[in-house]
Amino acid sequence: MAESAELGELVRAFRHAAGMTLEDLAERSGVSVRAISDMERGRSRNPQARTVMALADALRLPDDDRKLLLHAARTGRSRPAPAPLCELPPDIPDFTGRSAELATLTSALVDRDGRPAPIVISGAGGLGKTALAVRAACSTRGEFPDGRLFVDLRGSDPEPLDPYVVQFRLLRALGVDAERIPSLHTDRTQVLRRVVADRRVLLLLDNAADEAHIRRLLPGPGGSAALITSRRTLAGLEHARRVTLGPFSDADADGMLRAVVEHDSAANPAPALIRSVAQLCGNYPLALRIAGNRMLSRPGWTLETLVNRLADEESRLDHLSAGDLQIRAAFSVSYGQLEPTTRLVFRRLALVPGPDTGAALASVLTELPVHEVDRRLDDLIELGLLVSAADQRAGFHDLIRLFAREQLVAEDTREAVEAARRQMVSWLLATARVAGSWFQPNRQRSPEPSDLAMAFPDLASAQRWLEAESENWLGALRQALGTADYTAVVSTVDALQGFSSRWVNWRHWPEVFTLSTTAAEKLGDPYKSAKHGEGLAQAEAARLTDGA
């Protein structure tokens, strides 16, 4: 009976996962309730293949699960179903960086004092969340003598792993007999918490989809702990301790790339080349590993080869691919989880010329209300596709910006993209003129609002906008000059001259006045050309003074 018990456990687990009673499965398969019950209890030693096939058809099992069930029926045993799925993955031998994050995780796992607070590692795909979690679990081995169990929850898949099935696997890995595992969701949750409460077990729940995906898997008070990884921050989890990952620091990125390429004993990488490759990889751990692996797999390649190949932004993501490791695929998974409107916001933000943006500019690019865009920006930050910046702004990491540009070209028509770009440039320059007019000498009244531009209630709010959006309206000036909209360039810089005297140390004033001087010359306006030339001379003098 013991030999056939594994088959019974599989049938019961698959039936529960499908949400069927014994009667439901019997009706759909044509196999009697008694026969199925005997099979699940291990009393049916040698069910016929056609009986097992009927059950598999009724349960609508995918090919892998169907093969597992048939193999168990033929041999009287299956692979030990839950335990291997719950084994901790091997630690990465050349794990590099994340010393501060690792210290935080280790401290949180050691100093729990019986509190059930889950620990969440979040961040975009490709940042090494799982590798860090496994290293933390290995570093705290002595804290969890009763086991460290790992489950990939497949939260990024179209159909994440059902927590009900995960509970079964964890309980079996913890030694609970299959017949003693309850069939009701609430009862199974209580049993799991009761079992781990009396032990010191670490549950590493990898790749959670959202809060609901892991709530029923979390241990209660006691000696056990849960370490969770997710692309989302899981902000709804109460009392959670959080570590949010971004790209590596320069030092850690250089260290990781060096560790990968120095596996080749002949390699003696120059620090400057290491830095160049790491910078082109955006300091992303996955991108760094891919770049290093590509070089090592091609004996004729050098770091110079990598620099040359990665330098082209149009093809950079293509080159960051090695076998089944692809940085684009890591971003595509997160992008695929977005609602269509949020995808639109993500794509259109690729048009922003500066490093970050606020909701107002995103609203202009998408023609969505500001409050709607603000919510979508929060969703993108939650999923790690944008990073939060100061003053409620959001921006891209370098490689994700390239990915957003790819999606923009693939999914938006050329006409729609150009219309959005023109609208953005017009709005930025018009708003810059309205804000700049607050700084004009002898101003008698508030600037007139414009249908195209933002209005500002006072000088302070105008200054905050000009400073926050400085690299965006500068980018708009560049684009306007490139499209021969010389009048817009000259009139905008005219309006900003008073502000330039107030924000003297901004390093881009020489470029601003160079753009406007060029535009004035194109217009054939010697007065404006001379006036803006004086502004350029003053900006250059201020830069030299500041540099001294």
N, C-alpha and C positions, 0 to 999 in steps of 0.2 A: 504493500500500500504506500510505503514511503516513496518508492520509485515513481509512482504515478501522481504523487501529490503535487509535483511541480506543474504538470499539465492542468490540474484542477485550479491551481492558483492563477494560472494565466487566463483560463476561461472566466473565472470569477472577476479578475481585474478588468478584462476587456468588457465584460457585461456591465460592470459598474460604470466604467468609463463611458459606455454608450447610454447609460441611464435606463437600463432595462431591468425588469424583474425576471425571475425564472419563467413566469408565465408568458411574458412578452417574448423572450427568446425562444421558448418552445413553440409559440404560435408562428413566429416568423421563419423558424428553421425547419419545422416539421419533426423535430426531435422531442421526445416526451420530457415533461418536467422531471420525472423520476430519473431518466437517463442523464439529464444535465446535472441534476443534484448529486447523483452518484459520482459523476465525473469531477465536479467541483470538490467533493469530499475526499477524492482519491480512492473511491471504491470501484471505479471502473478502470480496470487495468489496461485493456487493449481496445479502445474504441476504434471502429472502422474508419478508414480514411474518408469515405463519403459522408460519415456523420460529422467528422471534424470540418470537412469542407462546407457542409450545410451550416454549421455554426459560424464559420468564418464569413460566409456570404451574408448571413443574417446580421452579423455584427459589422459588416462593411469594413473589414479590416484592410489596411494597406498591405502591399506586397510583403514588406519586411515582417510585419506582425503575423501575417498568414503563414509565412515560411517558418517562423518561430513556433507557431502552434502545431503545425504539421510535424515538425521535427520532434517536438515534445511527445506527440502521440506515437511516433514511430519508435522512438528510443526509450520511452518511459521516463525521460528526464529532459529538462531544458537547460539552457545556460542558467546559472544562478541569477534569477531575474532582477531582483532589486539591487543586490549588493554591488555588482560591478558598476552599475549606473551611479552609485553613490560614493565611489572611491574618489579621493582627491586627485586631480590631475598632477602630473609631475611638475616640480618647480623648474623655472627656466634657469639653466646653469649660468648664463651670462646676464642675468637680471641686473639692470643698471638704473641708477637715479631713484627718484621718489623717496629720498631719505626722510624728509619731513613728513610726508604723507604716511609712510610706513611707521614712523615713530608714533604718529597720532593713532593709527589703527591698533598698533601693538598695545599702547597704553589703554585704549578703550576696551580691548579684549581682556586685558589683565585686571583692570581696576573696575570691575562691574559691580561688585558688592551685592550680587544676587538680583540686581535690577534687570528687567527684561528689555531694556532699550535696544532696538535693532541698530546696526551700523550699516550705513549706506555709502557705497562708492558710486558716484555718478559721473557722466561725461559722454561726449560724442564717441561714435565708433572709431576705433583705431588709436585710442589713447592708453590702452593697456590696463583696463579695469580688472579683467580676470587675472592677468599676470600678477598684479599688485595684491589682489585678494588671496591668491594661492600663496604668495610669498608671506603675507601676514599670517595665514593659517599655519604655514610651516614654521614660522618664527615663534608661534605660541603653542607648539605641540604639547608642551608639558602642562599647559592649562586645561587641556581637554583629553584626559586619559581614557575616556569612554568612547572616543571616536571623533573624527572630522569627516562629515558627510557632504558630498558635493552633488548638486543637481543643476543641470542646464535647463532652465525653465522655458527656453526658446521664445522669450518675450518679443523678439523681433520678427518671428515667423507670422505668416497670415493666421495660423491657428496655434497660439501658445499652448504649452503643456498644461493640462487641466490640473489645478491644485489637488483635486480629489485623487487623481492618479499618483501625484507626487507624494501625498500622504501615505498611500499604500506602499510605495517604494521605500520611503524613509522608515516606516514601521517595520517592514520586513528586514531592512538593513540593520535595524536596532534589535532584531531577534524576536519580534512578535510573530506568532504563528498566524498564517493566513486566515484560519478559521476564527481567530479571535479578533480580527479587524472588522469593525462595524461597517455596515453598508450605508448608513445615513451620514450625510456630510457633517452635521453638528457633532454627532457622537464620535466620528473619526477624528475631528479636530481636538476634542477633549481628550481622547486616548493619546494622541500624539503629544499633547502638552503634558499630560500626566507622566508619560514614559520619560520624556526628556527632563522633567522637573527633578527627578530623582537621580539624574546623572549629570556629568559634565561633558556635554557634546557641543561641537561647533557645527552649525548648519550653514554651509556656504551655498546660498541661493543665487545662482548666476543668471544674469540676463532677464530680470523681471520686467514685465510689460508695464505694470502700473501698481498702485497700492493694493487694489483688490486682488491682484494676482498672488500676493504673498501674505496677506493678513492671516489666513487660516494655517499658515505654515510657521508662524512665529512662536517661539517658546514663551511661556509665562515666567513668573519669578522662579528663581532657582539657579542652578549651576551652569545651565546651557546658554548659548548665545547664537544669534543669527547675524551673518555677514552677507550683505546683499549687494549685487552689482546691477546697475540699470542705466540705460541711456537717459532716463528721466531722473529728476532730482527726488521724486517721490515725496514731495513737500507735504502731502496729506498724512504721512505716517507720524503718529504722535510720539514725542519724546525720543525721536531718532537722533543718533549722532551721524554727522555727514562729512564726507570728504569728497569734494568736487574736483575732478581732474581737468587740467588744460594741457596744452602742449608742454614739452619739457622746457626747462630753462636752457640757456645756451650751453652752460657747462655740462648739464646732464645729457643734452642732445649730442654734444661732441663726444662725451664719454661713451654713450651707447654705440654710436657709429664706429668709433675707434675699436670698441670691444668686438663688434661684428667683423670688421675688415681685418683685424689683427689675428683672426683665426688662420689667415694665410701667413705663415712664418716669414715669407719674403716681403710682406708689406711693411712699410715704414712711412705711414701717412703724415704729410705735412700738416701742421695745425691750421694753416690758412685754407687749405683745400677741404679739410674736414669741416671747417666752419661754413664754407661756401655750400657744400652739399647739404649740411644740416639745415641751413637757412632756406635753401630751395625746397627742402622737405617740410618746411613749416614747423620744425622741431617736433613733428608727430612721431611717436614711437613706431607705429606700424609702417609709416613711410620710410623711416630710417632703416628699419630692418629689411624692407623690400629693396631699398637702394643698395644696402650692403650685400644682401644675398645675390642681387643681380651682378654686382661686380665680381664677387667670388665665383659665380658660376660661369663667368666668361674670362678665361685666362688673359685675353688680350686687352681687357678693359683696365683703366686706371681711374683714380678719382677725377682726373681732368676729363675723362670720357663722360663720367656721370654729370659733372658740371655742365658740359656742353649739351648733353641730352636734356637735362632738366631746365636749362635756361629758357627754353621756349615755353611760354605760358600755355599756348594753344595745345601742346602735346604733352605737357608735364604729367598729367594724370595717366596718360597712356603708358608713360615710362615707369610710373610707380606701380608696377605689376610684376609679380614673380610667381608663376604657377598659380596656385589657388589663393595667394595673398594679393589682394587688390585694394588700394586705398579708395578707389571709386566705389567699389562694392560696399565698403563700410559706410559710406555716406548715403548710398542708394537705399540701404535698408531703412535708415531713419527717414529719408525723404518719402519713401513709400508708405510710411505710417501717417503722413499728414493728410488733412482734409484738403480738397481742391482749392479752397480759398486761401488756406495757409500756404499751400504750394505757390500760389500766385504771388503772395507777399514775399516769400523766400526768393523766388526768381527775380522779381523786379528790384529787390534790394541790391542785386548784382550791378545795377546801373549807377548806384551811388558812388561818386568819385572819391569821397573821403573814407576814413577808416570806420566810421560809425554814423548812426542817424537817429533821429527822433521820430515819433509817431506822425508828426505833421508832414514831414517829407515823404514818409512811406505812404501816407494817405494820398498825396499828390500822384505818386507813381502808380497806385493801384485804383484810384478813384473810389476808394472805400472810405466810410466815415472814420474819423480819428479814433473813436472809442472801439470800433471793430478792429482796426489795425492794431491798436494797443494790445488787445486780447491775443491777436495772432502772434505778435512779437513775443508775448509771454510764453505762448506755446512753443515757439522756436527756441527760446532760451531754455525752457524746461527740457527739451529734447536734445540740447547740446549743439544745435545747428547754428545758433547765434550765441554770442557772449554778452553779458550785461556790462554796460559801460556807465560812466558817471552821468548824473542828471537824467536818469530814466531813459538812457539811450542804449542802442544795441549795435553790435558790429560782428563781422565775420572773422574767423581765422583764415589765413591766406589760402590754404588748400580748399576749404569749403567755399570760399568766394569763387575759385575757379570752377568748382562743381556747380555752383549756382549759375554761373555764366553758361555752362554747357546746357543746363536744363532750360535756360531762357532761350537759347538758340533752337533747341530741339522742340520746345512746346509752344512758343509764342511766334506769331507771324512777324516778319520783318517790319511790316507796316505798324503793327501794334507796339513793337519795341521802339521804333523811331518816334512814334507819337508820344510814348511815355517819356522818352529821353528829352524831347523838345519841351514837353510840359514841365519836367523837372528843372531844366535850365532856365526857362522863363520864370518859374516860380522863385527859384533861388535868387536870381538877379533882381527881380522885382521886390522881393522881401528885403534883400540887402539894401536896395535904394531907400525903401521905407524906413528901415532901421537906421541907416546912415544919416538920414535927414534930421534925426534927433541931435546930431552932433554938429550941424551947420552953425556957423557964427550968426548971431543976431536973429536966431529963430524966434518968431513971434507967436506961433501957435503949433499945436500938434500936427504931425504929418497927416495928410489926407489918406484914409484907408483905400485900398485897391481891391477889386474883385479877385485879382490873381494872387495878391500877396497877403501875408499875415499883417495884422495890426498890433501895435505895442502900446500899452497903457502909459508907459513912462520910459525915461532914458535908461534906467537900470535893466529893464527887461529887454530893451533893444540891444544893449551891450552884451547881455548874456547870450542872446541868440547869435549875434555876430561872432562871438568867440567860439561858441559851441559848434556852429556850422561853418567855421572859417575855411576848412579844407574842402568842404562841399561847394560853397559859393566860389572859391578859387578854382575848383575843377569846372564849375559852370562857366567862369570867365574863359578858361582855356578852350572849352568846347565852343563857346560863342565866337571866339576869334577864329577857330578852325572852320566854322560854317559861314564866315564872313559877315557875322552880325556885329559889325564894328560899332554901330550906334549904341547898342546895348552895353558893350564893353565900356565905352567912353562915359556914358551917362551913369553907369553903376560906380565906376571909380571916382567920378566927379562927386557923387553922393557920399563916398566913403572917405574923402580926404580929411574931413574933420575928425572922423574916428581914427584915422591913421596917426593923427597927432596925439591921440589919447592912449593908443595901444602901440607905443613906439617900438617895443622890443620884439614884436612878432617877426619871425625870420623870413616870412614870405612877401613882405611889402616890396622888396626890389622886383620880384617877379610880377606882382600885381601892376606896378607902374610901368614895367616893361611891356606888358600886354596892352595897357591902355595907350601908351605912347605909340606902339605899333599900329593900333586901331585908328588913332587920330591921324597918323601919317597916311594910312590907307584911305581915310575919308578926305584927305587933302585939306585938313584943318590945321594951319600952322599955329594958331593961337592955342588950341587944345594940345597940340603936340608939344609946344614949349612949356605949357603949364604942367603937363604930366611928366615931361622931362625933368622939371624942377622937383616934382615929387619923387622921381626916381633917384635924383642926386641926393636928396635929403634922406631917403631910405637907405641908400648905400652908405652915407656918412654915419647914420645911426647904427648900422650894422658893424661898421669898423670901430666905432666908439665902444659899442657893447662888447665886441671881441677883444678889444684892448683891455 
